[in-house]
Amino acid sequence: MIALNWVLPRLADAANWVISEVARAVIAAAVLLLGAWLYEWVRVVRAPLTGKWRQDIRRQKGRPKNTTDMVRCKQKGETLKARIKRIESDSPISGDVGKRWQFGGVEREGVVVGHFVGKKKGRFSKGPDNSDSFGTIILLKKSDNPDWYTGFYKRYSRRVVREGSKVEIMEVKLDWYRTKKPASASVLQRLRSLIKGITSKGPGQGSR
């Protein structure tokens, strides 16, 4: 009995110590994961191409229509990923507005190179079927305007000829313009202002 009275309290102390150490380890891991996530989020937010862009494609040889697409871009290091959606078109063909593409590429020293692939009409996807549209985009940043990239895209074009059909490569000029300052950037500015306001207060200078 005396032995139990001596052992039980020590077992309880050991169990409490194990629980507290496990809790500390879990909290430390959660803090590290949150810090890593915040670091990656800030990297993406502060990247020059992250945000909304307008892709304008004007009427030109081989393409008798004007179109405007919305580009939602994320940049992580040199890697770019974007979703493209057609929002305006003067094409007489119905169903042009609403087409969607996925874009992936890289940005290096003001040059963007990537591939776009049209999205299929799936059971849960929106917009018309665009699976036959794919190609390459090459853009160059304007030296006097970081919110303007100009260049072209290349894609194949199939046309009917007497012998059957003929595949050609089209080159079409286009421009990317930033539509507005990314909302995430303004969030960072507000956070900086808040932190600056807190740290600039001296001892005893609380809110009055």
C-alpha positions as CSV (number, residue, x, y, z in Angstrom):
1,M,0.0,0.0,0.0
2,I,2.8,2.3,0.9
3,A,4.5,1.5,-2.4
4,L,1.3,2.4,-4.3
5,N,1.1,5.7,-2.5
6,W,4.6,6.4,-3.6
7,V,4.3,5.2,-7.2
8,L,0.9,6.7,-8.2
9,P,1.8,10.4,-7.7
10,R,5.0,9.9,-9.6
11,L,3.2,8.2,-12.5
12,A,0.7,11.1,-12.5
13,D,3.6,13.6,-12.6
14,A,5.2,11.6,-15.5
15,A,2.0,11.5,-17.4
16,N,1.5,15.3,-17.0
17,W,5.0,15.9,-18.1
18,V,4.5,13.8,-21.3
19,I,1.2,15.5,-22.0
20,S,2.8,19.0,-21.6
21,E,5.8,18.1,-23.8
22,V,3.5,16.7,-26.5
23,A,1.4,19.8,-26.4
24,R,4.5,22.0,-26.8
25,A,5.7,19.9,-29.7
26,V,2.3,20.2,-31.4
27,I,2.1,24.0,-30.9
28,A,5.7,24.4,-32.2
29,A,4.9,22.3,-35.3
30,A,1.7,24.4,-35.9
31,V,3.7,27.6,-35.5
32,L,6.4,26.4,-38.0
33,L,3.7,25.3,-40.5
34,L,1.9,28.7,-40.2
35,G,5.2,30.5,-40.6
36,A,6.1,28.5,-43.8
37,W,2.6,29.2,-45.2
38,L,2.8,32.9,-44.5
39,Y,6.3,33.0,-46.1
40,E,5.0,31.3,-49.3
41,W,1.9,33.5,-49.3
42,V,4.0,36.7,-49.1
43,R,6.3,35.5,-51.9
44,V,3.3,35.0,-54.1
45,V,1.6,38.2,-53.1
46,R,4.7,40.4,-53.7
47,A,5.5,38.8,-57.1
48,P,5.2,41.3,-59.9
49,L,2.8,39.2,-62.1
50,T,0.5,38.1,-59.3
51,G,-3.0,39.6,-59.7
52,K,-5.6,40.4,-62.4
53,W,-4.6,41.2,-65.9
54,R,-6.5,42.1,-69.1
55,Q,-5.5,40.3,-72.2
56,D,-6.4,42.3,-75.4
57,I,-6.2,40.7,-78.8
58,R,-7.0,43.1,-81.6
59,R,-8.4,42.3,-85.1
60,Q,-5.6,41.4,-87.4
61,K,-4.7,39.3,-90.4
62,G,-6.1,35.8,-90.0
63,R,-8.2,36.8,-87.0
64,P,-11.2,39.0,-87.9
65,K,-12.3,39.8,-84.3
66,N,-11.5,41.8,-81.2
67,T,-11.4,40.0,-77.9
68,T,-10.7,40.7,-74.2
69,D,-9.8,38.1,-71.7
70,M,-9.5,38.2,-67.9
71,V,-6.2,36.7,-66.6
72,R,-5.9,35.7,-63.0
73,C,-2.2,35.1,-62.5
74,K,-0.1,33.7,-59.6
75,Q,3.6,33.9,-59.6
76,K,5.9,31.9,-57.3
77,G,9.6,32.6,-58.1
78,E,9.8,32.3,-61.8
79,T,6.8,30.0,-62.2
80,L,3.5,31.3,-63.4
81,K,0.1,29.8,-63.3
82,A,-3.0,31.5,-64.6
83,R,-6.7,31.1,-65.4
84,I,-7.9,32.9,-68.5
85,K,-11.5,33.6,-69.3
86,R,-13.0,35.4,-72.3
87,I,-15.1,38.3,-71.2
88,E,-15.7,40.3,-74.4
89,S,-15.8,39.4,-78.1
90,D,-17.2,40.9,-81.3
91,S,-17.1,37.5,-83.0
92,P,-20.3,36.6,-84.8
93,I,-19.9,33.0,-83.6
94,S,-22.0,32.5,-80.5
95,G,-20.3,30.9,-77.5
96,D,-17.0,32.8,-77.8
97,V,-17.6,34.7,-74.6
98,G,-17.1,32.4,-71.6
99,K,-14.3,30.3,-73.1
100,R,-11.6,29.3,-70.5
101,W,-8.0,28.3,-70.6
102,Q,-5.3,27.2,-68.2
103,F,-1.9,28.8,-68.5
104,G,1.5,27.8,-67.2
105,G,4.9,29.3,-67.8
106,V,7.9,31.2,-66.5
107,E,8.9,34.8,-66.2
108,R,12.6,35.7,-66.4
109,E,14.1,39.2,-66.8
110,G,10.8,40.7,-68.0
111,V,10.1,37.9,-70.5
112,V,7.0,35.6,-70.1
113,V,6.9,32.3,-72.0
114,G,4.2,29.7,-71.4
115,H,1.6,27.4,-72.8
116,F,-2.2,27.7,-72.8
117,V,-4.7,24.9,-73.0
118,G,-8.4,25.3,-73.5
119,K,-10.7,23.7,-70.9
120,K,-13.1,20.9,-71.9
121,K,-16.8,21.1,-71.3
122,G,-17.2,18.9,-68.3
123,R,-20.1,17.9,-66.1
124,F,-19.3,20.6,-63.5
125,S,-17.2,23.0,-65.6
126,K,-18.5,26.3,-66.8
127,G,-18.3,27.8,-70.2
128,P,-18.3,26.3,-73.7
129,D,-16.0,23.5,-74.8
130,N,-12.6,24.9,-75.7
131,S,-10.5,21.8,-75.7
132,D,-9.2,22.3,-79.3
133,S,-7.5,25.6,-78.4
134,F,-3.9,25.4,-77.3
135,G,-0.6,27.1,-78.0
136,T,2.3,29.3,-76.8
137,I,2.4,32.8,-75.4
138,I,5.5,35.0,-75.5
139,L,5.4,38.4,-73.8
140,L,8.0,41.2,-73.2
141,K,7.6,43.8,-70.4
142,K,7.5,47.3,-71.6
143,S,10.6,49.2,-70.3
144,D,8.6,52.3,-69.3
145,N,5.6,50.5,-67.8
146,P,5.8,47.4,-65.5
147,D,2.1,46.9,-65.8
148,W,2.1,46.3,-69.5
149,Y,3.4,43.3,-71.4
150,T,3.2,43.0,-75.1
151,G,3.9,40.1,-77.5
152,F,2.0,37.3,-79.3
153,Y,0.6,33.8,-79.1
154,K,1.1,31.0,-81.6
155,R,-1.4,28.2,-82.2
156,Y,-2.4,25.9,-85.0
157,S,-5.2,26.6,-87.4
158,R,-6.9,24.0,-89.5
159,R,-8.6,25.1,-92.7
160,V,-10.3,23.1,-95.4
161,V,-8.6,22.9,-98.8
162,R,-9.3,21.0,-102.0
163,E,-7.2,18.1,-100.9
164,G,-8.9,17.9,-97.5
165,S,-7.6,20.0,-94.6
166,K,-4.4,21.9,-94.0
167,V,-2.8,22.8,-90.6
168,E,-1.1,26.1,-90.3
169,I,0.6,27.9,-87.4
170,M,-1.0,31.3,-86.6
171,E,0.9,34.1,-84.9
172,V,-1.4,36.7,-83.2
173,K,-0.4,39.8,-81.4
174,L,-1.7,40.5,-77.9
175,D,-1.1,42.6,-74.8
176,W,-1.4,42.1,-71.1
177,Y,-2.4,45.1,-68.9
178,R,-2.8,45.1,-65.2
179,T,-6.4,46.0,-64.5
180,K,-5.9,47.3,-60.9
181,K,-3.6,46.9,-57.9
182,P,-3.9,43.5,-56.4
183,A,-6.1,43.4,-53.3
184,S,-3.6,41.2,-51.6
185,A,-1.0,44.0,-51.9
186,S,-3.3,46.5,-50.2
187,V,-3.8,43.9,-47.4
188,L,0.0,43.8,-46.9
189,Q,0.1,47.6,-46.8
190,R,-2.6,47.7,-44.1
191,L,-0.7,45.1,-42.1
192,R,2.5,47.1,-42.4
193,S,0.7,50.3,-41.3
194,L,-0.8,48.5,-38.3
195,I,2.5,47.1,-37.2
196,K,4.3,50.4,-37.7
197,G,1.6,52.2,-35.7
198,I,2.0,49.7,-32.8
199,T,5.8,49.8,-32.8
200,S,6.0,53.6,-33.1
201,K,4.1,54.1,-29.8
202,G,6.5,54.7,-27.0
203,P,6.1,53.3,-23.4
204,G,2.9,54.4,-21.8
205,Q,1.6,55.9,-25.1
206,G,-1.6,53.8,-25.3
207,S,-4.8,54.8,-27.0
208,R,-6.5,57.9,-25.4
